[in-house]
Structures are given as C-alpha cells and as structure tokens.
Amino acid sequence: MEYLSLKSEKCSEFIWSQYRTSSVGTQAKTLDLIAIGEQQIIPLSSLKLLDDLRVYLLSLERTLATRTYLVLERPGPADICLFLAIYCSKNVSFAGFPNLLRWYKTIFAKFGSNLPTDPRMAQGAAIELSVDEKYNLITRNLEEVVGENEIKAILAERSVKIYWGKPHIAYFVPMSKIADFLRAGCEVQILFADLHACLDNMKAPWELINYRVEYYRECITGMLESIGVPLDKLSFVKGTDYQLSKEYTLDAYKLSTIVTEKDAKKAGAEVVKQSDSAPLSGLIYPGLQALDEEYLKVDVQFGGVDQRKIFMYARENLPKLGYAKRSHLMNPMVPGLTGTKMSSSEADSKIDLLDPPSAIKKKLKKAFCEEGNIENNGPLAFTKHVLFGCHGQFEVLRKEEWGGNKIYKDFQELEDDFKNKNVHPGDLKNSVGAAIDRLLAPIIKKFESEEMKTLAANAYPVEKVTKVKKEKKKHNIRPEGVEPKPKQKQQPKEAEPQKPADISRLLMKVGKITKCEKHPDADALYLEEIDCGEDKPRQVISGLVKFVPLEEMQDRMVVILCNLKPAKMRGILSEAMVMCASTPDKVEILCPPEGAVPGDIVTVAGFEGEPDAIIKPSSKKQVSAFEQVAPDLKTNDALEATYKGVTWEVKGKGAIKAQSLQNVQIK
Ligand SMILES: N[C@@H](Cc1ccc(O)cc1)C(=O)O
C-alpha cells in the first residue's frame, strides 16, 4: 500500500503535476474532468478553462487551514478529480464511485466546516443518481429494452436486480454494460451457465468448469475494478449450484408439459446449435434459461439480442407457472473484428477476456478497417461498445505530422473523423490496441501471482481439449466435489483443410423482387420476396433502406447469392443475399443483363467448379467460401462486376453491371 501525504499548500502543485502526466497530456485546452485519467468522472462543466480553475483553486487554498495533512491512499486521477470537486464545491455525484465517496468523507472530516459542503452530501450517504439518470445509464447503447415501465417502477423504489448468463467465453462487449448496471446501483449477478454449456453441445468442457468459473470471476472483477466500478453489488453464481434442486427440476418438467416441441425449438433457434438430428437437450435449454430468472430472483435478464426469442419465451411461459414476467435488456450484436455482416458467431474475430496482448495485436492487425468505411468496422465498433463504455473517452494516438494525439469524448465525433478520413485505420488500430492493453494490464498483473498462475493453468491446460474429448464427456456429468482426473494427452483432431478460394463455389442466380417492404423490426432493413426460378420465391433481408428507395426495389431484377446458410435477421429468416456494389456512402444493386430471367445462373469464365451445397459460415478455423473470395469481388472501369478481374455474366446474355460505381467492392 502506498501512502502519499500532501500538505494543503502543495495541493494545487500536486494536482497540476498529476494532470500533466495523465493520459490527457498538456495539449488539452479545456479542463473537463471527465478527461482526466481513466475514470468516468462527472464533469465540472462550469469551469472550462484551466486558468480559471487555477485562479479559483489558488483563491480557495488561502482559506484552507495551512497545517492540515491529507492522506491519499494510492492517489489516482479520480482522487484528484474528487479533490478538485471538493475545492470547487460543485454538485458531484458519487454514485458508482465508492472510493471517491470514501475520500470525500475522509477529507471532509479533516477540514470540517472549512469545506464547502454539498447539502446532499451532509446526510452522509452516496449521492444517488436520479431515477432517470439510472435508467439512462442502464439502457444506453442497447439494441432493445422490453419491459421498460417495470424497470422504471422498480428504480423508483429500490435497486434493480439484473443477471447476465454466459455459457463459456466472456467477451469484452457486455462488460461495459455490466459496468453501467453497477454504476447505476443495480444488483448484478453473473451466471456461469455450466449446465447450459453442457446442454448446448458441450460448449465448455465439464471437468474444467469449476476452474473457469474462478478464472472468470478474477478477470471480470479485475477489469471492473480497474475502470473504477463498484463491486459490492456484483456476485457470481454457477448454474448447477441451484439448477439441480428438486423445485427447479420439477418446474422444468412442468414447463415441458406446457410448451410445444415447436415453440421450444423456435425459442432456441439463434442460440442452441441446430442440426437435423439435434439432441433433446436443445429443447430443454430455453426453459431452463427462463426458470433462471425466477430462481435467481431477478427483475431483469440481460443478454445479446440473439437471446431475444428465449427472452420472449420466458415472458410468455413464466406467468403460466405462476411466476412474474421479467424485463429484458438486449445488447446489439457488435460486428467482429473481421467486419462480417451481422454475424455474432465468429469467435476468432472477437477479443475475449483471456486473450494475451500479443493475440489481440494479431487480431487487430487482421481486422477489417478500411479507410473512410464505417460499416462493419470491427475496431470502430469495439471502440464504441467497449472502450467508450468503460472509459467514457478514447484517445487516438498519432504522430505529430498526422495531427498528433486527439481525445474523443463522444463516439460520434470519432466516427465522423474516421468517415472523413481524418483518422487513419492504422492509427485507429494502434490506439485501440493501446487502450485494450491498458484495460487488460490490471488483469495481467493480477495473474502474475503464483496462485493465479496455477488457476490459469488449471482452467486452460496447455493441451487443447479437443472436440473428440468433449463428445466423450457429453453425458458424463461429474458430481460436485469430485476432482478432475489428471489430463491425458489427446491426439489433436485433423482439421479439415480449407478449400481454395473459388467463385464457382458461390451459387449466384438472377432474381426478380416480387414484393418488398420495410422489415417490421428494423429500420435499416428491407424484407423482400425474390423469384429466382424456384418453386416458391425466397425471403430475403437486405440492409438497403438507407441506399435504395422502396419504389426502386419493387419488381427489380437482381443477382442473389443463393447458397449462404439461411440466417435470421431481427427475427426473420433471410434465404439469400442481394449482391451490390458498395462504398460507405453509396450502394447500388447489381443489374443482370437485358433478357436475363429469374433462375439464370451467373458465371465467371475460367471458374467452372460445383457450388458448395451450403456455404459454411466462417469459424475459428476456416473462413467461409464467401469471405475467401470477397476481397476479389469488384466492379471495373466499365461498371462490370468482376472476380479477379474476370467479368460476371449470364451466358449468352451479357455482363452483370452496376449503374455508376466503378472500381468499388461488391458485397
Ligand atoms: N443463452 C445464453 C447463456 C445463458 C444460459 C442460461 C441463462 O439463464 C442465461 C444465459 C447464451 O447463449 O449466451
């Protein structure tokens, strides 16, 4: 523990030296306390100019007792902010900053009546955020909130109880929301859904689960602590600690008599692995997730928007068992670093809590981040949903000749600068890397102790647990208290070799849009029916609302990619993709040649292989056939769609073309 004593007459000197060495540096022209250091601090907005504040502080200092000593335990920027706040007697809210509150009290006690007090502070309690402030904090940056009135009603009475369940790896993205919940005074439970991991194709190896629970507990608390979030209302629960009880089990059986097989399957469609001969466990999964809300005694469940159907299932079925309907908070699906469209399942493209800095750097280096392109931009999305959420600001690090470092307090400003090419992808990536390093540093430090090293080694033994082993373990639930068997060496399973990139693996056909309307649940999406010469039209969802007016969609001839794995977008299945020439500001639907009819096949000379039955989505090991060819799909000078420079065509009828976009990417 480091202690630092400050005589009051030295305070301002100390503050300025801290200020100068803080990440803000000396170039900041205005003093907004949010900008100091790592933490989100309430701004002292009336004192904008550094000089104003200096004068104000100096005048105040004279009124303070000269011989008083302050003891600041491990003083950090937050303490400095607090100190300034006290000096300036502004209304500061300490909700979410227990340390600050403690220091306030300590300092207050030392100075007694010499200090100007905040009337709310005098009651000795943390200054609470208002109901609206809390509600805004809880719901900011979310994709969807269901049951908002209930949440507001509870907020007016007491703290809201929220849980977040996770079956395996913890990604960074939800962390900043967990931080918001805690800052808003919520009681937050993190559920390690071990039973669920097992029910969904044994996503986490059973014998390691206890270690992993501990490991995550350490990582998550380490990170939240480092961003200055109070942890007193955070707790961790393991699914099997209560899901095997008599009452819970009986409720699970009761649910199975109420819910149809079809509805159970539908509820799990976006979460539980689907296949033709899926195990029964997948049908049980959503029911148990619904019961968790009751058994964890929460008001709200938080999760990604991919959990939506399970949430709706819970809202429908818990009341049938006589339990309360809960509210639901849904995070958007943040694009992965590779920038895949609407995909949430690309593990390799995400940064998880366990990645060492070297792995992060590698992922960032590969990340999709095109100059001026803000769509599907992984590093930008990460900045928005993690870095701004955690730190309330983001600093772009840049050489002087490129404009020097710049601090952004507002994501929009950063996004605009990126779009207008004022921020270069290389600088963005480096800055994101540096910010992640800072975020992870306390966790890495924590894991330097022998005890933690052992925990890490147990949770993540060096030999990878292979799928073969997972399969074997599938039905083997180890009773509580039984130690895991020593690890046996496994032969790693041969990875299927990646097939070479080849456009003929994509099945592209001419289609005609026979019907088009706005997607009922998403402003940016159209919902179309496209005739492509098959028995019935395909249902297709396209993110074109911003680019193509509805009237231009109707009866339009298009080229569609037909062998993508059908995927739900905001609850509706999309069975193909409309191919477009695309820039950040302009997207044009590619036009088939005159005389082409629905069902005509689009080909590229020299690439004559068979299309894949289904293009497998990208996975940890493999990039999808579409992602493989994507970089080589472009329009040329003559507006023709090309692959590796060879024109796409409908044989005998002519080339596929864009209307005006030359030499741009096709997506
Ligand atoms: N279904 C969640 C995990 C989960 C499991 C059980 C719960 O009660 C909550 C969440 C996921 O896919 O991430």
The ligand as an SDF file (V2000), in Angstrom:
LIG
                    3D

 13 13  0  0  0  0  0  0  0  0999 V2000
  -28.1630  -18.4940  -23.6440 N   0  0  0  0  0  0  0  0  0  0  0  0
  -27.0490  -17.7260  -23.1410 C   0  0  0  0  0  0  0  0  0  0  0  0
  -26.4570  -18.3420  -21.9200 C   0  0  0  0  0  0  0  0  0  0  0  0
  -27.4060  -18.3830  -20.7720 C   0  0  0  0  0  0  0  0  0  0  0  0
  -27.7510  -19.5670  -20.1740 C   0  0  0  0  0  0  0  0  0  0  0  0
  -28.6180  -19.5940  -19.0990 C   0  0  0  0  0  0  0  0  0  0  0  0
  -29.1420  -18.4020  -18.6420 C   0  0  0  0  0  0  0  0  0  0  0  0
  -30.0110  -18.4040  -17.5780 O   0  0  0  0  0  0  0  0  0  0  0  0
  -28.7910  -17.2190  -19.2280 C   0  0  0  0  0  0  0  0  0  0  0  0
  -27.9240  -17.2060  -20.3000 C   0  0  0  0  0  0  0  0  0  0  0  0
  -26.0060  -17.5780  -24.2580 C   0  0  0  0  0  0  0  0  0  0  0  0
  -26.1340  -18.1290  -25.3090 O   0  0  0  0  0  0  0  0  0  0  0  0
  -25.0200  -16.8920  -24.1050 O   0  0  0  0  0  0  0  0  0  0  0  0
  1  2  1  0
  2  3  1  0
  2 11  1  0
  3  4  1  0
  4  5  1  0
  4 10  2  0
  5  6  2  0
  6  7  1  0
  7  8  1  0
  7  9  2  0
  9 10  1  0
 11 12  2  0
 11 13  1  0
M  END
$$$$
